[in-house]
Amino acid sequence: MTFHTFTETRLRNFTKSVFLKMGCSATDADLATDVLLRSDLRGIDSHGVARLSGYIRLWEKERINATPNIRVVHETPTTATVDGDAGLGLVVAPFAMKVAMEKAAIYGSGWVAVKNSNHFGIAGYHALLAVEKDMIGISMTNASPLVAPTYANERLLGTNPMCYAFPAGKYPPVVVDMATAAAANGKLEIAQRTNQPIPGGWAQDKNGQGTTDPNALKNGGSLLPLGSDKDHGSHKGYGLSATVDILTAVLSGANYGPWVPPFVAFLEPSANPVGEGLGHFFGAMRIDGFRPAQDFKDHLDNWIERFQSAETIDPAKRVIIPGEPEYAFEQERKLSGIPLVEPVVNDLNELADKLQLSRL
């Protein structure tokens, strides 16, 4: 497997040039670029610049609006619904989280549902915006139907990620950012690029049988919920995914379940949609609405230290705090650069040629 390493600045400039070519404003291009680069910096390679071609293809199919009128269409003092006007989720989501934070700053908490949006990158980016203001951040989105509920052999749910982010004191934030499927689709895409089998329990083939084929979804199979099967708790992953779908879409007026529009441009959205676009859901809670913020952060530091010192089965390993690996990746890659596998580099250079931009 061949990697090519790029500086953050080089990837940032390249990515911004692509969004500008789409017709995004300079402000939106900067924001969308920041969301994608944060993913690559944090080691979540499946949701970073590797997604650029997908956004371009959706834009070419007129399923992404590069100049959206993002607006609040319904609200109370502590809640709101945002219409993303088919904009980039990378831009719509920070707008909505900002609304949630503004409400939280006044009333203690803010909750915002979003309809008519698109893929929003990593959930952690948006939840971490609240952490910067001594708030707890919550971020989730529904996604293209790729997951079969427990006992089903039909794709009805997305990977439907959810994220909870908590500010600590002397330690990095605790960030619980996860798909509610056994694995994110992006991990299958990475396995496809590197021609590697996937672990058992991630997917089933078109006949409902477990498989390690990274191309299972392309061949009519489906992802499995978190837990893989009923004996291993898949009903819990299914329940979490259902919760995300209901909060992000049934609540907002977006499409839900099998009606969620696919991320891939070669598949058409449902001819009979039940809502508008993809849905997101965001929450922000002021910590000082519960106790002094510094007290909370001091005790979260204590929590972190106690878990880090836990007795482990293997003395060579210790308990990992949620968000710790991503933070370590971010510190390292800011210094040493961001590695991209060769197929991604080739894809981005083909995109550059197509848009008449400078290659990486």
SERO-4910 file (N, C-alpha, C, O; in steps of 0.05 Angstrom, whole numbers):
BEGIN
 pado doro    nc1    nc2    nc3   cac1   cac2   cac3    cc1    cc2    cc3    oc1    oc2    oc3
  Met    A     17    -24      0      0      0      0     18     25      0     34     29     18
  Thr    A     15     41    -20     31     65    -24     17     90    -13     -6     95    -20
  Phe    A     32    105      4     21    130     14     37    154      3     61    151     -2
  His    A     23    176      0     37    201     -6     29    221     15      5    223     23
  Thr    A     48    236     26     43    254     48     43    283     39     61    292     24
  Phe    A     23    298     48     20    326     41     18    343     65      7    334     86
  Thr    A     27    368     63     24    386     86     -5    394     88    -20    393     68
  Glu    A    -13    402    112    -41    411    116    -47    435     98    -68    437     86
  Thr    A    -27    453     95    -31    477     78    -36    470     49    -54    482     36
  Arg    A    -21    451     39    -24    443     11    -52    431      6    -65    438    -14
  Leu    A    -60    413     24    -87    401     21   -109    421     25   -130    420     11
  Arg    A   -104    440     43   -125    460     48   -128    478     23   -151    484     16
  Asn    A   -107    486     11   -109    503    -13   -122    488    -36   -138    500    -50
  Phe    A   -114    463    -39   -126    447    -61   -156    444    -57   -172    448    -75
  Thr    A   -164    437    -32   -192    431    -26   -209    457    -29   -231    456    -40
  Lys    A   -198    479    -20   -213    504    -23   -217    511    -52   -238    521    -60
  Ser    A   -197    506    -69   -199    512    -97   -222    496   -110   -235    505   -129
  Val    A   -226    471   -101   -247    454   -111   -274    466   -104   -292    468   -121
  Phe    A   -277    474    -79   -303    485    -70   -309    512    -84   -332    518    -90
  Leu    A   -288    527    -88   -292    552   -103   -301    547   -132   -317    561   -143
  Lys    A   -290    526   -144   -297    518   -171   -326    510   -172   -340    513   -193
  Met    A   -337    499   -150   -365    492   -149   -383    516   -149   -406    515   -156
  Gly    A   -371    539   -141   -387    563   -139   -392    572   -111   -408    591   -106
  Cys    A   -380    559    -92   -383    567    -64   -371    594    -59   -351    602    -73
  Ser    A   -381    609    -40   -369    634    -32   -342    628    -18   -338    605    -10
  Ala    A   -325    647    -16   -299    643     -3   -303    634     26   -288    617     35
  Thr    A   -322    646     39   -328    638     67   -337    609     69   -327    595     87
  Asp    A   -355    601     52   -365    574     53   -343    554     44   -342    532     55
  Ala    A   -327    562     25   -305    544     16   -285    540     38   -276    518     42
  Asp    A   -279    561     53   -261    559     76   -272    540     97   -258    523    108
  Leu    A   -298    543    103   -311    527    124   -313    498    115   -306    480    131
  Ala    A   -322    492     91   -324    465     81   -296    452     81   -294    428     88
  Thr    A   -276    467     73   -249    456     73   -240    449    101   -227    429    106
  Asp    A   -246    467    120   -238    462    148   -250    437    159   -237    422    174
  Val    A   -275    432    152   -289    407    162   -274    382    151   -269    364    166
  Leu    A   -269    382    125   -256    359    113   -228    355    124   -220    333    130
  Leu    A   -212    377    126   -185    375    135   -183    365    164   -165    351    172
  Arg    A   -203    374    180   -203    365    208   -206    335    210   -195    322    227
  Ser    A   -221    324    191   -225    295    190   -198    281    184   -190    262    198
  Asp    A   -184    291    163   -159    279    156   -138    282    179   -123    264    184
  Leu    A   -138    305    191   -119    310    213   -124    291    236   -105    282    249
  Arg    A   -149    285    241   -156    268    264   -155    239    257   -163    222    274
  Gly    A   -145    232    233   -141    204    226   -166    190    216   -167    166    213
  Ile    A   -188    206    211   -213    194    200   -212    198    170   -226    214    159
  Asp    A   -194    182    157   -188    186    129   -211    182    111   -212    192     88
  Ser    A   -231    166    119   -254    160    102   -272    184     98   -288    185     79
  His    A   -270    205    115   -288    228    113   -275    254    106   -286    276    109
  Gly    A   -249    253     98   -235    277     92   -235    283     62   -256    281     49
  Val    A   -212    291     51   -211    299     23   -217    276      4   -223    281    -19
  Ala    A   -217    252     14   -225    229     -3   -254    232    -12   -262    219    -31
  Arg    A   -270    248      2   -298    252     -5   -302    274    -26   -325    277    -36
  Leu    A   -281    288    -33   -285    311    -51   -299    304    -77   -317    318    -86
  Ser    A   -290    283    -90   -302    275   -116   -332    269   -113   -347    275   -131
  Gly    A   -339    258    -90   -368    252    -86   -384    277    -84   -406    278    -95
  Tyr    A   -374    298    -71   -388    323    -70   -391    336    -98   -412    346   -105
  Ile    A   -370    334   -113   -370    346   -140   -391    331   -157   -406    344   -172
  Arg    A   -392    305   -155   -411    290   -172   -440    297   -164   -457    299   -182
  Leu    A   -445    301   -138   -472    309   -130   -478    337   -139   -501    343   -147
  Trp    A   -459    354   -139   -463    382   -149   -469    381   -179   -486    396   -188
  Glu    A   -455    364   -194   -459    362   -223   -487    352   -229   -499    358   -249
  Lys    A   -498    335   -210   -525    324   -214   -546    344   -203   -570    337   -202
  Glu    A   -537    368   -194   -554    389   -183   -568    379   -158   -591    388   -152
  Arg    A   -555    362   -143   -565    354   -117   -552    369    -93   -560    366    -70
  Ile    A   -532    384   -100   -519    402    -80   -521    431    -91   -513    436   -113
  Asn    A   -531    449    -74   -533    477    -80   -509    491    -69   -505    492    -44
  Ala    A   -492    502    -86   -467    515    -77   -471    542    -64   -454    552    -49
  Thr    A   -495    554    -68   -500    580    -57   -527    579    -42   -546    593    -50
  Pro    A   -529    563    -21   -555    560     -8   -563    583     10   -547    599     19
  Asn    A   -590    586     13   -601    605     32   -608    589     57   -631    581     60
  Ile    A   -589    585     74   -593    569     99   -608    587    119   -600    609    124
  Arg    A   -630    576    129   -647    593    146   -662    577    167   -668    553    164
  Val    A   -669    591    189   -686    580    209   -715    582    200   -724    604    192
  Val    A   -730    560    200   -758    560    190   -778    556    212   -802    559    208
  His    A   -769    549    236   -787    545    258   -770    546    283   -748    535    284
  Glu    A   -780    560    304   -764    561    329   -780    568    353   -801    580    351
  Thr    A   -769    561    376   -778    570    403   -752    581    416   -731    580    403
  Pro    A   -754    591    440   -730    601    453   -706    581    454   -683    589    452
  Thr    A   -712    555    457   -690    536    460   -688    516    437   -670    499    438
  Thr    A   -706    517    418   -705    498    396   -709    512    369   -718    535    367
  Ala    A   -700    498    348   -703    509    321   -702    487    300   -691    466    305
  Thr    A   -714    492    277   -711    475    254   -698    492    232   -707    515    227
  Val    A   -677    481    220   -663    496    199   -667    482    172   -666    457    170
  Asp    A   -672    498    151   -674    488    124   -647    494    111   -639    517    108
  Gly    A   -633    473    102   -606    476     91   -606    483     61   -585    488     50
  Asp    A   -630    484     49   -632    492     21   -614    476      2   -602    486    -17
  Ala    A   -611    450      9   -595    431     -7   -566    438     -8   -551    430    -26
  Gly    A   -556    454     12   -528    462     12   -510    439     21   -519    418     29
  Leu    A   -484    444     20   -465    426     30   -470    422     60   -472    442     75
  Gly    A   -472    398     69   -475    393     98   -452    404    114   -454    411    137
  Leu    A   -429    406    101   -404    417    113   -408    446    121   -394    456    138
  Val    A   -427    459    108   -433    488    114   -458    490    130   -460    507    148
  Val    A   -478    474    123   -504    475    137   -501    468    167   -512    481    184
  Ala    A   -485    447    172   -483    437    200   -471    457    219   -482    461    241
  Pro    A   -448    470    212   -438    491    230   -457    514    235   -458    525    257
  Phe    A   -473    521    214   -493    542    218   -513    533    239   -520    549    257
  Ala    A   -523    508    237   -542    499    256   -531    496    284   -544    503    304
  Met    A   -506    487    287   -494    484    313   -491    512    326   -493    515    350
  Lys    A   -484    532    309   -482    559    319   -508    569    331   -509    582    352
  Val    A   -531    562    317   -557    569    327   -562    556    355   -571    569    373
  Ala    A   -555    531    356   -558    516    382   -542    529    404   -551    531    427
  Met    A   -517    537    398   -500    549    418   -510    576    426   -508    584    449
  Glu    A   -520    592    407   -531    618    414   -555    616    433   -557    631    452
  Lys    A   -572    596    428   -594    591    446   -585    582    473   -596    590    494
  Ala    A   -565    564    473   -554    554    499   -541    576    515   -543    577    540
  Ala    A   -528    595    502   -515    617    516   -536    634    532   -529    645    552
  Ile    A   -560    635    521   -581    651    535   -597    634    554   -603    643    577
  Tyr    A   -605    610    545   -625    594    561   -613    569    574   -627    556    588
  Gly    A   -588    564    570   -575    540    582   -572    517    564   -553    501    566
  Ser    A   -590    514    545   -587    493    525   -601    501    499   -619    518    499
  Gly    A   -592    490    477   -604    495    451   -604    470    434   -585    454    435
  Trp    A   -626    466    419   -630    441    404   -640    448    376   -659    463    373
  Val    A   -626    438    356   -632    446    329   -634    421    311   -615    405    310
  Ala    A   -656    418    297   -660    397    277   -657    409    249   -664    433    245
  Val    A   -646    394    231   -640    404    204   -652    386    183   -650    362    184
  Lys    A   -664    399    163   -674    384    139   -661    396    114   -649    417    115
  Asn    A   -664    381     92   -655    392     66   -625    397     65   -616    418     55
  Ser    A   -610    379     76   -581    382     76   -568    358     62   -581    342     49
  Asn    A   -541    357     63   -525    336     51   -504    326     71   -503    335     94
  His    A   -488    307     63   -467    296     79   -451    317     94   -441    336     82
  Phe    A   -449    314    121   -437    336    137   -409    331    147   -399    345    165
  Gly    A   -395    311    136   -368    306    146   -368    290    172   -386    273    175
  Ile    A   -349    295    189   -348    280    215   -366    294    235   -365    319    237
  Ala    A   -380    278    250   -398    290    271   -382    305    292   -391    324    303
  Gly    A   -357    295    297   -341    308    318   -334    337    313   -332    352    332
  Tyr    A   -332    345    288   -325    373    282   -346    391    294   -339    411    307
  His    A   -371    384    290   -393    402    298   -397    402    329   -402    422    341
  Ala    A   -394    378    341   -397    376    370   -375    392    384   -379    403    405
  Leu    A   -351    391    373   -328    405    385   -331    435    384   -317    449    400
  Leu    A   -347    446    367   -352    475    367   -363    484    394   -356    505    403
  Ala    A   -381    468    405   -393    475    431   -372    473    454   -373    489    473
  Val    A   -354    454    452   -334    450    473   -317    475    476   -309    482    499
  Glu    A   -312    489    454   -296    514    456   -310    535    473   -296    554    482
  Lys    A   -336    533    478   -351    552    494   -359    541    521   -378    550    533
  Asp    A   -344    520    530   -351    507    556   -379    496    556   -394    498    575
  Met    A   -386    484    533   -412    471    530   -407    442    522   -387    435    511
  Ile    A   -427    425    528   -427    398    518   -440    399    491   -462    410    487
  Gly    A   -426    387    471   -437    387    443   -447    360    435   -435    339    441
  Ile    A   -470    360    421   -482    336    411   -488    340    381   -498    360    373
  Ser    A   -480    320    366   -483    322    337   -489    295    325   -477    275    332
  Met    A   -509    294    307   -515    269    294   -528    274    267   -538    295    261
  Thr    A   -527    253    250   -539    256    223   -549    229    213   -538    208    221
  Asn    A   -570    230    197   -577    205    183   -561    203    157   -548    222    150
  Ala    A   -563    181    143   -546    177    120   -559    157    101   -580    145    107
  Ser    A   -547    153     78   -557    135     57   -563    108     69   -548     97     85
  Pro    A   -585     96     61   -593     70     73   -574     47     63   -575     39     40
  Leu    A   -558     38     82   -538     17     76   -540     -6     97   -528    -27     94
  Val    A   -555     -1    119   -555    -18    142   -581    -34    144   -602    -22    142
  Ala    A   -579    -60    148   -603    -76    152   -608    -78    182   -591    -86    197
  Pro    A   -633    -71    191   -639    -75    219   -637   -104    228   -636   -122    211
  Thr    A   -636   -109    253   -634   -136    264   -656   -154    251   -679   -147    251
  Tyr    A   -647   -177    241   -664   -197    228   -671   -190    199   -683   -207    185
  Ala    A   -665   -166    189   -673   -158    162   -653   -165    141   -629   -168    148
  Asn    A   -661   -167    117   -643   -169     94   -651   -147     74   -652   -151     50
  Glu    A   -655   -123     85   -662    -99     69   -649    -75     82   -650    -71    106
  Arg    A   -638    -58     65   -625    -34     75   -647    -13     82   -661     -4     65
  Leu    A   -648     -6    107   -668     13    116   -657     36    132   -670     57    135
  Leu    A   -632     34    141   -620     55    157   -592     62    146   -580     46    132
  Gly    A   -583     86    154   -555     93    147   -536     85    169   -544     72    189
  Thr    A   -511     92    166   -491     87    187   -497    106    211   -487    101    233
  Asn    A   -512    127    206   -524    145    226   -506    150    250   -512    141    272
  Pro    A   -484    165    246   -466    171    268   -477    190    289   -495    207    283
  Met    A   -467    188    313   -474    206    335   -448    214    349   -430    198    351
  Cys    A   -447    238    359   -424    247    374   -432    263    399   -450    280    398
  Tyr    A   -418    258    421   -420    273    445   -392    283    452   -374    267    454
  Ala    A   -389    309    456   -363    320    463   -364    336    489   -382    352    493
  Phe    A   -344    330    507   -344    342    534   -317    356    538   -296    344    534
  Pro    A   -317    381    547   -292    395    553   -279    385    579   -292    383    599
  Ala    A   -253    380    578   -238    373    602   -221    397    609   -222    418    597
  Gly    A   -205    394    631   -188    416    640   -161    414    628   -155    428    608
  Lys    A   -143    398    639   -116    396    629   -113    374    607    -91    371    596
  Tyr    A   -134    360    601   -133    339    581   -150    348    556   -167    366    558
  Pro    A   -146    335    534   -162    340    510   -191    333    516   -197    318    534
  Pro    A   -210    344    501   -238    337    505   -244    307    503   -230    293    488
  Val    A   -263    298    517   -273    270    513   -293    271    491   -313    285    492
  Val    A   -287    256    469   -304    257    445   -313    229    438   -297    213    429
  Val    A   -339    224    442   -350    198    434   -363    202    407   -385    212    405
  Asp    A   -349    194    386   -358    198    358   -359    171    344   -338    159    339
  Met    A   -383    162    338   -384    134    327   -408    131    308   -428    144    311
  Ala    A   -404    112    289   -426    103    273   -443     84    290   -433     71    308
  Thr    A   -469     83    284   -486     64    298   -488     37    282   -502     19    290
  Ala    A   -473     36    260   -470     10    246   -445     -3    257   -429      9    271
  Ala    A   -441    -29    250   -418    -44    260   -392    -30    250   -371    -31    263
  Ala    A   -394    -17    226   -371     -2    216   -382     20    197   -403     16    185
  Ala    A   -368     42    194   -376     62    175   -370     53    147   -351     38    142
  Asn    A   -386     61    128   -383     54    100   -355     62     90   -343     48     74
  Gly    A   -345     84    101   -318     94     92   -297     73     98   -277     72     83
  Lys    A   -300     57    119   -280     36    124   -281     14    103   -260      3     97
  Leu    A   -304      9     93   -306    -10     70   -292      2     46   -279    -13     31
  Glu    A   -296     28     42   -284     41     19   -253     40     20   -240     36      0
  Ile    A   -243     43     45   -214     41     49   -205     13     43   -184      9     30
  Ala    A   -220     -8     52   -213    -36     47   -213    -41     17   -197    -57      6
  Gln    A   -232    -29      2   -234    -33    -27   -209    -21    -40   -197    -34    -58
  Arg    A   -201      3    -32   -178     15    -44   -152     -1    -39   -134     -2    -57
  Thr    A   -150    -13    -16   -126    -28     -9   -128    -58    -14   -110    -73     -9
  Asn    A   -151    -66    -26   -156    -94    -33   -153   -112     -9   -140   -133    -10
  Gln    A   -165   -104     14   -163   -120     39   -190   -130     47   -210   -116     42
  Pro    A   -192   -154     58   -218   -163     68   -226   -147     93   -210   -136    107
  Ile    A   -252   -146     97   -263   -132    121   -267   -153    143   -270   -177    138
  Pro    A   -267   -144    168   -272   -163    190   -299   -175    189   -318   -163    179
  Gly    A   -302   -200    198   -328   -212    200   -346   -196    219   -336   -185    239
  Gly    A   -372   -195    213   -390   -180    231   -396   -152    221   -413   -139    233
  Trp    A   -382   -143    200   -387   -116    190   -410   -116    170   -425    -97    169
  Ala    A   -412   -137    154   -431   -136    132   -443   -163    126   -432   -184    136
  Gln    A   -465   -163    111   -476   -188    101   -480   -186     71   -483   -164     61
  Asp    A   -479   -209     57   -482   -208     28   -512   -206     21   -529   -204     38
  Lys    A   -517   -207     -5   -545   -203    -14   -564   -225     -5   -588   -222     -6
  Asn    A   -553   -247      4   -569   -269     14   -571   -269     45   -583   -287     56
  Gly    A   -560   -248     57   -562   -245     86   -541   -261    101   -544   -265    125
  Gln    A   -521   -271     87   -499   -286    100   -476   -268    106   -469   -250     91
  Gly    A   -463   -273    129   -439   -258    137   -417   -260    116   -414   -280    103
  Thr    A   -402   -238    112   -382   -237     91   -358   -220    100   -361   -202    116
  Thr    A   -335   -225     88   -311   -208     92   -304   -194     66   -282   -182     64
  Asp    A   -321   -195     47   -317   -182     20   -321   -152     23   -344   -144     29
  Pro    A   -301   -135     18   -305   -106     20   -324    -95     -1   -333    -72      2
  Asn    A   -330   -111    -22   -348   -102    -43   -376   -112    -39   -393   -111    -57
  Ala    A   -382   -122    -14   -408   -134     -9   -431   -115    -15   -451   -123    -26
  Leu    A   -428    -89     -7   -449    -70    -11   -454    -65    -41   -477    -63    -50
  Lys    A   -432    -64    -56   -435    -60    -85   -449    -83    -98   -462    -79   -119
  Asn    A   -447   -106    -86   -460   -130    -98   -486   -137    -85   -495   -160    -87
  Gly    A   -500   -117    -73   -527   -121    -63   -529   -128    -34   -551   -134    -24
  Gly    A   -507   -129    -19   -508   -135      9   -514   -110     26   -522    -90     15
  Ser    A   -510   -113     52   -516    -90     70   -497    -91     93   -486   -112    100
  Leu    A   -494    -68    106   -479    -66    131   -496    -76    153   -521    -78    151
  Leu    A   -484    -84    175   -498    -93    199   -498    -72    220   -480    -55    221
  Pro    A   -518    -72    238   -518    -53    260   -495    -58    279   -483    -79    279
  Leu    A   -489    -38    296   -469    -42    317   -477    -66    334   -500    -67    344
  Gly    A   -459    -85    337   -465   -109    351   -466   -133    332   -465   -156    340
  Ser    A   -469   -128    306   -468   -148    285   -493   -165    283   -506   -165    262
  Asp    A   -499   -181    304   -523   -198    303   -536   -198    330   -526   -186    350
  Lys    A   -560   -209    332   -576   -208    356   -561   -219    380   -562   -207    402
  Asp    A   -546   -241    377   -532   -253    399   -510   -235    410   -502   -237    433
  His    A   -501   -216    394   -479   -198    402   -490   -170    406   -474   -151    407
  Gly    A   -516   -166    407   -527   -140    414   -534   -122    391   -536    -98    395
  Ser    A   -539   -133    367   -545   -116    345   -571   -100    348   -575    -79    336
  His    A   -589   -110    365   -614    -96    370   -608    -69    384   -624    -50    382
  Lys    A   -586    -67    399   -578    -42    411   -568    -22    390   -575      1    391
  Gly    A   -551    -32    372   -542    -15    350   -565     -6    333   -566     17    324
  Tyr    A   -583    -24    328   -607    -17    312   -623      5    327   -633     24    314
  Gly    A   -626      2    353   -641     22    369   -628     49    368   -641     70    367
  Leu    A   -601     49    370   -586     75    369   -590     88    342   -594    112    339
  Ser    A   -588     72    321   -591     82    293   -619     93    289   -622    114    276
  Ala    A   -639     79    299   -666     88    297   -670    115    311   -684    133    301
  Thr    A   -657    117    335   -659    143    350   -648    166    333   -660    187    332
  Val    A   -625    161    321   -613    182    304   -631    189    281   -636    213    275
  Asp    A   -643    169    268   -660    174    245   -685    190    253   -693    208    238
  Ile    A   -696    184    276   -720    198    284   -714    227    292   -728    245    285
  Leu    A   -692    231    307   -685    258    316   -676    276    292   -683    300    291
  Thr    A   -662    264    273   -651    280    252   -671    285    229   -670    306    216
  Ala    A   -690    267    225   -706    269    201   -736    269    207   -751    286    196
  Val    A   -746    250    223   -775    250    229   -782    276    243   -803    287    239
  Leu    A   -763    286    260   -768    310    275   -765    335    258   -779    355    262
  Ser    A   -746    335    238   -740    359    223   -756    362    197   -760    384    188
  Gly    A   -765    340    186   -778    341    160   -760    332    137   -766    337    114
  Ala    A   -737    320    144   -719    308    124   -729    280    117   -748    270    128
  Asn    A   -716    268     97   -722    241     90   -710    222    111   -689    227    123
  Tyr    A   -724    200    116   -715    181    136   -716    152    124   -727    147    103
  Gly    A   -702    134    139   -702    106    131   -694    102    102   -674    114     94
  Pro    A   -708     86     87   -700     79     59   -703    102     40   -694    100     17
  Trp    A   -716    124     48   -720    147     31   -696    167     31   -696    186     15
  Val    A   -677    163     49   -654    182     50   -639    181     24   -632    159     15
  Pro    A   -634    204     11   -620    203    -15   -592    192    -12   -578    198      7
  Pro    A   -583    176    -32   -556    164    -31   -534    185    -35   -538    205    -49
  Phe    A   -511    180    -22   -488    198    -26   -477    195    -54   -467    214    -66
  Val    A   -477    170    -65   -466    166    -91   -485    178   -112   -509    174   -112
  Ala    A   -472    191   -131   -488    206   -151   -501    187   -172   -520    195   -185
  Phe    A   -490    163   -176   -500    146   -196   -527    132   -188   -540    120   -204
  Leu    A   -534    135   -162   -560    125   -153   -579    149   -150   -571    169   -138
  Glu    A   -602    147   -161   -621    169   -159   -636    169   -132   -641    148   -121
  Pro    A   -643    193   -122   -660    194    -98   -687    181   -103   -695    177   -126
  Ser    A   -701    175    -81   -728    163    -84   -746    181   -100   -746    205    -98
  Ala    A   -762    168   -117   -781    182   -134   -805    192   -117   -820    210   -125
  Asn    A   -808    181    -93   -830    189    -75   -819    196    -47   -824    182    -28
  Pro    A   -804    218    -45   -792    225    -20   -812    231      2   -834    241     -4
  Val    A   -805    226     27   -823    232     49   -815    258     63   -828    267     81
  Gly    A   -792    270     54   -783    294     66   -764    309     47   -765    305     23
  Glu    A   -747    326     58   -728    341     42   -699    335     51   -691    340     73
  Gly    A   -683    324     32   -655    320     36   -648    302     60   -665    287     70
  Leu    A   -623    305     69   -614    291     93   -622    307    118   -628    331    116
  Gly    A   -621    294    141   -627    308    166   -604    306    186   -589    287    186
  His    A   -601    327    202   -582    328    224   -596    336    250   -619    346    249
  Phe    A   -582    333    272   -592    342    298   -569    351    315   -548    337    316
  Phe    A   -571    374    328   -550    385    344   -560    394    371   -583    403    374
  Gly    A   -543    392    391   -549    402    417   -525    415    430   -503    407    425
  Ala    A   -530    435    446   -509    449    461   -520    454    489   -542    465    492
  Met    A   -505    446    509   -513    450    537   -491    464    553   -468    455    553
  Arg    A   -498    486    565   -479    501    581   -473    485    606   -491    477    621
  Ile    A   -447    480    611   -440    465    635   -447    480    660   -455    467    680
  Asp    A   -444    506    660   -451    521    684   -481    523    689   -490    536    708
  Gly    A   -496    510    671   -525    507    677   -529    484    697   -551    481    707
  Phe    A   -508    469    703   -510    446    721   -492    449    745   -499    442    767
  Arg    A   -467    459    740   -448    464    761   -426    482    750   -425    485    725
  Pro    A   -410    495    766   -389    512    755   -372    496    735   -364    474    740
  Ala    A   -367    509    712   -353    495    690   -326    484    699   -318    462    691
  Gln    A   -311    500    715   -285    490    724   -287    466    742   -270    448    740
  Asp    A   -307    465    758   -312    441    775   -316    416    757   -304    395    762
  Phe    A   -333    419    737   -338    397    719   -312    388    705   -306    364    704
  Lys    A   -296    407    695   -272    400    681   -251    387    699   -237    369    691
  Asp    A   -250    397    724   -231    385    743   -239    356    748   -222    338    750
  His    A   -265    351    751   -274    324    756   -272    306    731   -268    282    734
  Leu    A   -276    318    708   -272    302    684   -242    294    681   -236    272    672
  Asp    A   -224    312    688   -196    305    689   -191    281    708   -177    263    701
  Asn    A   -204    282    731   -201    260    750   -212    234    738   -201    213    742
  Trp    A   -235    237    725   -248    214    712   -228    202    691   -224    177    691
  Ile    A   -216    219    675   -197    210    655   -174    195    667   -166    174    658
  Glu    A   -162    207    688   -139    195    701   -146    168    713   -129    149    712
  Arg    A   -170    166    725   -177    140    737   -180    118    716   -172     96    720
  Phe    A   -192    125    694   -196    105    672   -169     99    659   -165     76    651
  Gln    A   -152    118    656   -126    113    644   -109     94    662    -92     79    652
  Ser    A   -114     94    688    -98     78    706   -111     51    712   -102     36    730
  Ala    A   -133     44    698   -147     20    703   -129     -5    698   -112     -5    680
  Glu    A   -133    -25    715   -118    -50    711   -128    -63    685   -152    -64    680
  Thr    A   -109    -72    668   -117    -83    642   -109   -112    640    -93   -122    655
  Ile    A   -121   -125    620   -116   -153    615    -87   -157    605    -73   -175    614
  Asp    A    -79   -139    587    -52   -139    576    -37   -116    588    -44    -93    583
  Pro    A    -15   -121    603      0    -99    615     11    -79    595     18    -56    602
  Ala    A     14    -88    570     25    -70    549      4    -51    539     11    -33    523
  Lys    A    -21    -54    547    -42    -37    537    -56    -23    560    -57    -34    582
  Arg    A    -68      0    554    -83     14    575   -110     23    563   -114     22    539
  Val    A   -128     30    580   -154     39    571   -151     65    555   -137     84    564
  Ile    A   -164     66    533   -163     90    515   -187    108    521   -210     98    522
  Ile    A   -182    133    525   -204    152    530   -216    160    503   -202    165    484
  Pro    A   -243    160    501   -255    168    476   -245    195    465   -245    215    480
  Gly    A   -236    195    440   -225    219    428   -195    221    430   -183    237    416
  Glu    A   -183    205    447   -154    206    451   -138    199    426   -119    213    419
  Pro    A   -145    177    411   -129    171    387   -131    193    366   -111    199    353
  Glu    A   -155    204    363   -159    225    343   -143    250    350   -131    263    332
  Tyr    A   -142    257    376   -126    280    384    -96    275    379    -82    293    370
  Ala    A    -87    250    384    -59    244    379    -52    246    349    -31    256    341
  Phe    A    -70    236    332    -67    238    304    -64    268    296    -47    275    279
  Glu    A    -82    284    307    -82    312    299    -56    326    306    -46    342    290
  Gln    A    -45    321    330    -20    333    337      3    324    319     20    340    311
  Glu    A      3    298    313     24    287    296     22    297    267     42    305    255
  Arg    A     -2    296    256     -4    303    228     -1    333    222      6    341    200
  Lys    A     -6    349    242     -1    378    239     29    383    235     37    402    222
  Leu    A     45    365    247     75    368    244     86    353    221    102    363    206
  Ser    A     77    328    217     90    310    197     75    308    171     85    297    152
  Gly    A     50    319    169     35    319    145     13    298    145     11    281    164
  Ile    A     -3    299    125    -27    281    122    -21    260    101    -18    267     77
  Pro    A    -21    234    108    -17    213     88    -43    206     73    -64    203     86
  Leu    A    -41    204     47    -64    195     31    -55    171     15    -33    170      4
  Val    A    -73    151     13    -66    127     -3    -66    135    -32    -80    154    -41
  Glu    A    -50    121    -48    -47    128    -76    -73    130    -92    -75    148   -108
  Pro    A    -92    111    -88   -117    114   -104   -131    140    -98   -144    151   -116
  Val    A   -130    150    -73   -143    176    -67   -128    199    -81   -140    217    -92
  Val    A   -102    198    -81    -86    218    -94    -92    219   -124    -96    240   -136
  Asn    A    -93    195   -136    -99    193   -165   -127    204   -170   -131    219   -190
  Asp    A   -146    198   -153   -174    208   -156   -174    239   -154   -188    252   -170
  Leu    A   -160    250   -135   -159    279   -132   -145    293   -156   -154    314   -164
  Asn    A   -125    280   -166   -111    292   -189   -128    291   -215   -128    309   -231
  Glu    A   -144    269   -217   -163    267   -239   -184    289   -236   -193    301   -256
  Leu    A   -193    294   -212   -212    315   -206   -200    342   -214   -214    359   -225
  Ala    A   -175    347   -207   -161    372   -213   -161    376   -244   -166    398   -253
  Asp    A   -154    355   -259   -153    357   -288   -181    364   -299   -183    381   -316
  Lys    A   -201    351   -288   -228    356   -297   -237    384   -292   -251    396   -309
  Leu    A   -229    396   -269   -238    423   -262   -218    444   -270   -221    468   -265
  Gln    A   -197    435   -284   -175    453   -293   -162    468   -270   -159    492   -270
  Leu    A   -155    452   -250   -141    462   -227   -113    450   -225   -107    430   -239
  Ser    A    -95    462   -209    -69    450   -206    -70    424   -191    -85    421   -172
  Arg    A    -54    404   -200    -54    378   -187    -40    380   -159    -26    399   -153
  Leu    A    -45    360   -143    -31    358   -117     -2    354   -122     14    352   -103
***
